[in-house]
Amino acid sequence: MVNFAPLNTNIKVLGIGGAGGNILGFLSQSNINGLKLSYIDSDANNLAASTLSDKHLIGKNVTRGLSTGGNPDIGRKIAQEDMPLLRKLIEGVDLLIVVVGLGGGLSSGLAPLLVKEAKRQGSLVFCFACLPFTLEGKQKHEAANNALLELRVESGAVILLPNDLLLQELEPTATVLEAFQAASQWVLRGVKALLSVIRQTGMINIDFATLKNVFAEPGGKTLYGLGQGEGENFLQKALDDLSLCPMLFVPQQTRQAERLLVNIIGGKNLTLGDINKALATLAGKFCSKESTIIGAVIDPNKKDYVDICVMGKASARAPKKSATKGVISRDDKKSTPKELPVYPYPLQQQELNLESEVDYSELSFLIDHNKPENRGLFDETEQNLFNGEDLDVPTYLRRGIKIRL
């Protein structure tokens, strides 16, 4: 069992739709002390199959116990009809963690309205959002992307989990259950990291007020990464592991933050020098412009061990114009990329290094120079070239990184 010190902060994890319910079922098996789990769905069969105790059927008068059929408009209608129930579920919650699979009708239609209401009530909202598989088609990707844009406006943070990227570390013989548990494992790690930030006391403490201040500004993209190391050179192993965190390679995320929050949980032999090295490396790599906040907790039951969580947020403010009137500078263009779904493209190798020697024998690059470049939905458009790279191709695919977790 994972134990956290009791505190006055009211924290709830809310799963929306089938994907959200499945992940919450996985979380319930981890026995995290004091964590409240609630599940809502319009599909009565999904709710009946769930082992969660706090679950609610919504949209009875709209879908009569059936799914939304993938229609976000029906999801929005359900949110409007059942808003009194939704308000009651999130009433008095300080930190609301929403778990959702974007692209579905209920999740894409209801989640943004729920998050907006939670923000109105004063809650800080973190969303863990799974993105659809490539083969699920254009319509589902468009629904996911539209919902993502709405969620960013109201949420403190939106942490994306692309199914395509998470599956890259699985063997071809992996079962369907193992495939779906890949996202659940990352949500579990993310939730534990959030709880440790505000509920574990140590040498340097971070409280809920600090977390809320870091993510107070609406909009903007979220930086979120996790790394763990143990044994000889445990700190460097953790930094290497963090550099390969799949949540840092999603095109819709950011790797720069106005304010950076770093939380370190280490064994009893973690030194102040280790903390300083980690802080300097991460602040430099993730371009913390305003300030870097650090928390450090010692676990006396462990040795030669460290767990690092970095989180932050890029500013949603409009880019500054260059000295030439009406012209956006090259740097400003970089800071406002398009929102793109995830599609398979030919890959080119690119290194992400946190001042360490990463073993790139563990990385796999899917390059086929004998085939013409496949640009997916952009095949019939002109290339959006910059420095020889097609910006219509998602970043992590252009840079050719296949993650081993």
PLY file of the C-alpha trace (Angstrom):
ply
format ascii 1.0
element vertex 405
property float x
property float y
property float z
element edge 404
property int vertex1
property int vertex2
end_header
0.00 0.00 0.00
1.10 3.56 -0.81
0.63 5.78 2.27
0.51 9.55 2.27
0.18 11.84 5.25
-3.40 13.10 5.79
-4.12 16.68 4.87
-6.99 19.09 4.36
-6.73 19.13 0.56
-9.71 17.33 -0.97
-8.50 15.28 -3.96
-10.72 13.27 -6.31
-9.99 11.25 -9.46
-12.92 11.23 -11.90
-13.03 8.81 -14.83
-15.21 9.69 -17.84
-16.42 7.11 -20.37
-15.13 3.61 -21.03
-11.43 4.48 -21.14
-11.64 6.56 -17.97
-13.51 3.80 -16.16
-10.99 1.13 -17.19
-8.06 3.19 -15.96
-9.81 3.95 -12.66
-10.37 0.24 -12.19
-6.61 -0.24 -12.51
-5.96 2.60 -10.04
-8.32 1.06 -7.50
-6.10 -2.04 -7.36
-3.07 0.03 -6.31
-4.57 0.74 -2.85
-3.47 4.39 -2.69
-4.45 5.58 0.77
-7.20 8.20 0.92
-7.74 8.53 -2.85
-11.37 9.11 -3.90
-12.38 7.53 -7.22
-15.60 8.30 -9.13
-16.71 6.97 -12.51
-19.40 8.37 -14.83
-20.66 6.87 -18.09
-23.75 6.84 -20.28
-23.20 3.16 -21.16
-24.96 0.99 -18.57
-23.00 -2.11 -19.65
-19.66 -0.42 -18.91
-20.87 0.59 -15.46
-22.18 -2.91 -14.71
-18.77 -4.39 -15.60
-16.88 -1.94 -13.38
-15.84 -2.99 -9.86
-15.72 0.61 -8.63
-18.11 1.45 -5.82
-18.75 5.13 -6.72
-20.16 5.02 -10.26
-22.99 6.92 -11.89
-25.14 6.44 -14.98
-25.64 9.72 -16.80
-27.66 10.71 -19.86
-30.58 8.40 -19.07
-33.03 10.58 -20.97
-30.65 11.08 -23.90
-29.13 7.67 -24.67
-31.33 5.43 -22.43
-28.33 3.56 -21.06
-26.47 3.30 -24.36
-23.26 4.95 -25.54
-23.17 8.25 -27.42
-22.18 6.49 -30.64
-19.05 8.61 -30.81
-21.00 11.87 -31.20
-19.57 14.74 -29.08
-22.80 16.73 -29.53
-24.64 14.03 -27.57
-21.92 14.19 -24.92
-22.47 17.93 -24.58
-26.24 17.41 -24.34
-25.72 14.89 -21.53
-23.47 17.34 -19.68
-26.11 20.05 -19.86
-28.90 17.73 -18.73
-26.99 16.15 -15.86
-25.05 19.21 -14.71
-26.69 19.11 -11.23
-25.23 15.61 -10.66
-21.84 16.64 -12.05
-21.77 19.69 -9.75
-22.47 17.46 -6.77
-19.65 15.05 -7.71
-17.04 17.81 -7.81
-18.39 19.98 -5.00
-15.71 20.98 -2.50
-12.90 19.28 -4.45
-9.59 21.18 -4.31
-7.66 19.05 -6.83
-9.74 17.28 -9.48
-7.85 14.72 -11.57
-9.85 13.88 -14.69
-9.02 10.67 -16.57
-10.47 10.49 -20.05
-9.96 8.96 -23.48
-10.36 11.75 -26.02
-12.09 11.06 -29.33
-15.19 9.39 -27.93
-18.54 11.13 -27.87
-19.04 11.34 -24.10
-15.43 12.20 -23.28
-14.97 14.79 -26.02
-18.35 16.44 -25.48
-18.79 16.28 -21.71
-15.25 16.61 -20.32
-14.67 20.27 -21.35
-17.97 21.37 -19.79
-17.27 19.43 -16.59
-13.79 20.94 -16.29
-15.21 24.42 -16.90
-17.67 23.92 -14.04
-14.91 22.61 -11.75
-12.83 25.69 -12.49
-15.83 27.90 -11.75
-16.11 26.22 -8.35
-12.45 26.96 -7.63
-10.91 23.52 -8.24
-7.47 23.02 -9.75
-7.94 20.52 -12.58
-5.35 18.09 -13.95
-6.45 16.05 -16.96
-4.84 12.78 -18.01
-6.06 12.33 -21.57
-5.45 9.30 -23.78
-5.25 10.09 -27.49
-6.81 7.73 -30.07
-4.85 5.21 -32.11
-3.83 6.28 -35.61
-6.07 3.70 -37.25
-9.16 5.02 -35.49
-9.58 7.56 -38.26
-9.83 11.27 -39.01
-13.20 11.87 -37.34
-12.04 10.56 -33.96
-8.79 12.52 -34.15
-10.68 15.72 -34.96
-13.00 15.18 -31.99
-10.01 14.55 -29.73
-8.17 17.63 -30.96
-11.21 19.90 -30.54
-11.77 18.63 -27.01
-8.08 19.10 -26.20
-8.20 22.76 -27.21
-11.24 23.30 -24.98
-9.71 21.44 -22.03
-6.56 23.58 -22.15
-8.61 26.76 -21.73
-10.09 25.62 -18.41
-7.58 23.12 -16.97
-4.53 23.75 -14.87
-2.73 21.01 -16.79
-3.53 18.57 -19.58
-1.20 15.57 -19.68
-1.46 13.60 -22.90
-0.96 9.87 -23.28
-0.88 8.91 -27.00
-1.77 5.25 -27.44
0.46 4.92 -30.52
3.53 6.10 -28.63
2.86 4.03 -25.52
2.47 0.86 -27.60
5.89 1.26 -29.17
7.57 -0.24 -26.12
5.41 -3.37 -26.20
6.37 -6.57 -28.00
4.28 -7.61 -31.04
3.07 -10.60 -29.00
1.66 -8.36 -26.22
-1.93 -9.10 -25.30
-4.76 -6.60 -25.67
-4.93 -6.34 -21.87
-1.22 -5.46 -21.69
-1.69 -2.84 -24.39
-4.44 -1.03 -22.50
-2.56 -1.31 -19.21
0.32 0.69 -20.71
-1.66 3.94 -20.40
-3.00 2.90 -16.98
0.52 2.42 -15.66
1.51 5.94 -16.68
-1.63 7.46 -15.17
-0.90 5.59 -11.93
2.66 6.94 -11.85
1.39 10.43 -12.63
-1.25 10.36 -9.89
1.27 9.07 -7.34
3.70 11.82 -8.35
1.02 14.49 -7.91
0.08 13.15 -4.48
3.71 12.98 -3.38
4.21 16.62 -4.35
1.53 17.91 -2.00
1.09 15.17 0.60
4.56 13.93 1.54
6.65 16.03 3.89
10.42 16.07 3.69
13.54 18.25 3.59
12.00 20.73 1.14
8.22 20.79 0.98
5.79 21.82 -1.76
2.20 22.42 -0.71
-1.04 22.60 -2.67
-0.95 26.41 -2.77
2.41 26.27 -4.58
1.12 23.73 -7.08
-1.98 25.84 -7.72
0.13 28.94 -8.24
2.33 27.23 -10.84
-0.72 26.16 -12.84
-2.92 29.18 -12.16
-2.74 30.72 -15.65
-5.36 29.24 -18.01
-4.39 27.89 -21.40
-0.89 26.93 -22.47
0.72 23.55 -22.91
1.82 21.32 -20.07
5.28 19.99 -19.37
5.15 16.71 -17.44
7.80 14.03 -17.10
8.75 11.20 -14.76
12.07 9.43 -14.24
13.32 6.78 -11.84
16.75 5.33 -11.10
18.25 2.90 -8.61
21.51 1.11 -7.97
24.89 2.45 -9.02
24.71 5.97 -10.56
21.03 6.11 -9.58
20.73 9.86 -10.19
22.07 9.70 -13.74
19.85 6.71 -14.45
16.83 8.73 -13.29
17.79 11.65 -15.53
18.23 9.27 -18.46
14.88 7.64 -17.70
13.24 11.07 -17.55
14.72 12.01 -20.92
12.89 9.02 -22.43
9.54 9.67 -20.76
6.89 9.36 -23.52
4.91 12.32 -22.17
7.80 14.57 -23.25
7.56 13.44 -26.89
3.95 14.29 -27.65
3.63 17.03 -30.34
0.80 18.71 -28.42
2.92 19.00 -25.27
5.79 21.39 -24.51
9.36 20.95 -23.28
9.69 24.54 -22.07
8.09 26.11 -19.02
7.75 29.61 -17.63
7.86 28.10 -14.13
9.22 24.65 -13.40
8.33 22.45 -10.44
10.73 19.59 -9.62
9.91 17.00 -6.96
12.57 14.48 -5.89
12.00 11.43 -3.71
15.29 9.77 -2.81
16.79 7.11 -0.63
18.57 7.76 2.63
21.92 8.37 0.88
20.62 11.10 -1.44
22.92 14.11 -1.01
22.46 17.84 -1.37
24.90 17.66 -4.26
22.62 15.17 -6.01
19.69 17.54 -5.61
21.68 20.51 -6.92
22.89 18.53 -9.94
19.36 17.40 -10.81
17.95 20.90 -10.37
20.62 22.56 -12.52
20.28 19.96 -15.27
16.49 20.09 -15.43
16.17 23.88 -15.15
18.61 24.31 -18.02
17.08 21.63 -20.22
13.48 22.72 -19.79
14.21 26.45 -20.03
12.58 27.61 -16.82
12.41 31.38 -17.44
10.87 32.76 -14.26
11.62 30.35 -11.42
12.27 26.74 -10.51
10.55 25.30 -7.44
11.95 22.18 -5.83
10.63 19.65 -3.36
12.76 16.91 -1.81
11.64 13.95 0.29
13.83 11.24 1.81
12.51 7.68 2.03
14.50 6.08 4.87
13.51 2.59 3.71
15.39 2.93 0.41
19.01 3.38 -0.65
20.63 4.21 -4.01
17.25 5.29 -5.34
15.63 8.45 -6.70
12.30 9.29 -8.32
12.02 12.60 -10.20
8.86 14.38 -11.33
9.04 17.57 -13.39
6.00 19.64 -14.24
5.39 23.10 -15.58
3.43 25.11 -18.07
4.20 27.15 -21.16
2.61 30.56 -21.31
-0.59 30.89 -23.32
0.16 34.54 -24.08
0.35 35.54 -27.72
3.89 35.69 -29.19
5.56 39.06 -29.49
5.91 40.59 -32.92
9.32 41.35 -34.34
10.68 44.84 -34.98
9.27 44.71 -38.50
5.61 45.61 -38.22
3.27 42.72 -38.90
6.04 40.14 -39.13
6.40 37.27 -36.68
9.99 36.34 -35.89
11.39 32.85 -36.52
11.46 32.12 -32.80
7.83 33.19 -32.46
6.84 30.77 -35.22
8.49 27.99 -33.27
6.48 28.85 -30.18
3.07 28.49 -31.86
2.99 25.07 -33.54
-0.15 23.61 -35.03
-2.26 21.17 -33.04
-1.80 17.84 -34.81
-3.03 14.30 -34.26
-0.55 11.44 -34.15
0.12 9.61 -37.44
2.86 7.18 -38.56
5.55 8.83 -40.69
9.10 7.93 -41.77
11.47 8.73 -38.94
14.80 10.50 -38.62
17.06 10.10 -35.61
17.15 12.91 -33.05
18.81 12.85 -29.62
17.27 14.24 -26.45
20.11 14.42 -23.93
20.03 15.46 -20.28
23.81 15.91 -20.02
24.34 12.15 -20.08
25.31 9.31 -22.34
22.05 7.67 -23.41
22.34 4.15 -24.82
20.73 4.55 -28.23
20.99 0.84 -28.85
17.73 0.82 -26.89
16.03 3.07 -29.41
14.46 1.85 -32.64
14.12 3.92 -35.81
11.60 3.00 -38.47
13.24 4.44 -41.57
12.57 3.20 -45.07
14.40 5.34 -47.62
12.99 3.28 -50.52
9.44 4.50 -49.90
8.12 8.01 -50.64
7.31 10.09 -47.60
3.82 9.39 -46.26
2.28 12.62 -44.96
-1.11 11.14 -43.99
-3.86 13.80 -44.03
-1.38 16.33 -45.50
-0.55 14.32 -48.67
-2.53 16.71 -50.88
-1.07 19.90 -49.40
2.24 21.66 -49.87
4.96 20.84 -47.37
5.31 23.24 -44.44
9.11 23.29 -44.49
11.39 24.93 -41.93
15.12 24.20 -41.71
14.59 21.23 -44.02
11.88 19.66 -41.83
8.20 19.24 -42.65
6.35 20.78 -39.70
3.16 18.93 -40.63
4.87 15.77 -39.39
4.54 15.40 -35.59
7.71 16.28 -33.71
8.44 12.99 -32.01
8.00 11.16 -35.34
10.26 13.61 -37.21
12.91 13.06 -34.56
12.62 9.32 -34.80
12.37 8.27 -31.22
10.86 4.98 -30.16
10.66 4.81 -26.42
11.66 1.93 -24.19
9.93 2.38 -20.83
0 1
1 2
2 3
3 4
4 5
5 6
6 7
7 8
8 9
9 10
10 11
11 12
12 13
13 14
14 15
15 16
16 17
17 18
18 19
19 20
20 21
21 22
22 23
23 24
24 25
25 26
26 27
27 28
28 29
29 30
30 31
31 32
32 33
33 34
34 35
35 36
36 37
37 38
38 39
39 40
40 41
41 42
42 43
43 44
44 45
45 46
46 47
47 48
48 49
49 50
50 51
51 52
52 53
53 54
54 55
55 56
56 57
57 58
58 59
59 60
60 61
61 62
62 63
63 64
64 65
65 66
66 67
67 68
68 69
69 70
70 71
71 72
72 73
73 74
74 75
75 76
76 77
77 78
78 79
79 80
80 81
81 82
82 83
83 84
84 85
85 86
86 87
87 88
88 89
89 90
90 91
91 92
92 93
93 94
94 95
95 96
96 97
97 98
98 99
99 100
100 101
101 102
102 103
103 104
104 105
105 106
106 107
107 108
108 109
109 110
110 111
111 112
112 113
113 114
114 115
115 116
116 117
117 118
118 119
119 120
120 121
121 122
122 123
123 124
124 125
125 126
126 127
127 128
128 129
129 130
130 131
131 132
132 133
133 134
134 135
135 136
136 137
137 138
138 139
139 140
140 141
141 142
142 143
143 144
144 145
145 146
146 147
147 148
148 149
149 150
150 151
151 152
152 153
153 154
154 155
155 156
156 157
157 158
158 159
159 160
160 161
161 162
162 163
163 164
164 165
165 166
166 167
167 168
168 169
169 170
170 171
171 172
172 173
173 174
174 175
175 176
176 177
177 178
178 179
179 180
180 181
181 182
182 183
183 184
184 185
185 186
186 187
187 188
188 189
189 190
190 191
191 192
192 193
193 194
194 195
195 196
196 197
197 198
198 199
199 200
200 201
201 202
202 203
203 204
204 205
205 206
206 207
207 208
208 209
209 210
210 211
211 212
212 213
213 214
214 215
215 216
216 217
217 218
218 219
219 220
220 221
221 222
222 223
223 224
224 225
225 226
226 227
227 228
228 229
229 230
230 231
231 232
232 233
233 234
234 235
235 236
236 237
237 238
238 239
239 240
240 241
241 242
242 243
243 244
244 245
245 246
246 247
247 248
248 249
249 250
250 251
251 252
252 253
253 254
254 255
255 256
256 257
257 258
258 259
259 260
260 261
261 262
262 263
263 264
264 265
265 266
266 267
267 268
268 269
269 270
270 271
271 272
272 273
273 274
274 275
275 276
276 277
277 278
278 279
279 280
280 281
281 282
282 283
283 284
284 285
285 286
286 287
287 288
288 289
289 290
290 291
291 292
292 293
293 294
294 295
295 296
296 297
297 298
298 299
299 300
300 301
301 302
302 303
303 304
304 305
305 306
306 307
307 308
308 309
309 310
310 311
311 312
312 313
313 314
314 315
315 316
316 317
317 318
318 319
319 320
320 321
321 322
322 323
323 324
324 325
325 326
326 327
327 328
328 329
329 330
330 331
331 332
332 333
333 334
334 335
335 336
336 337
337 338
338 339
339 340
340 341
341 342
342 343
343 344
344 345
345 346
346 347
347 348
348 349
349 350
350 351
351 352
352 353
353 354
354 355
355 356
356 357
357 358
358 359
359 360
360 361
361 362
362 363
363 364
364 365
365 366
366 367
367 368
368 369
369 370
370 371
371 372
372 373
373 374
374 375
375 376
376 377
377 378
378 379
379 380
380 381
381 382
382 383
383 384
384 385
385 386
386 387
387 388
388 389
389 390
390 391
391 392
392 393
393 394
394 395
395 396
396 397
397 398
398 399
399 400
400 401
401 402
402 403
403 404
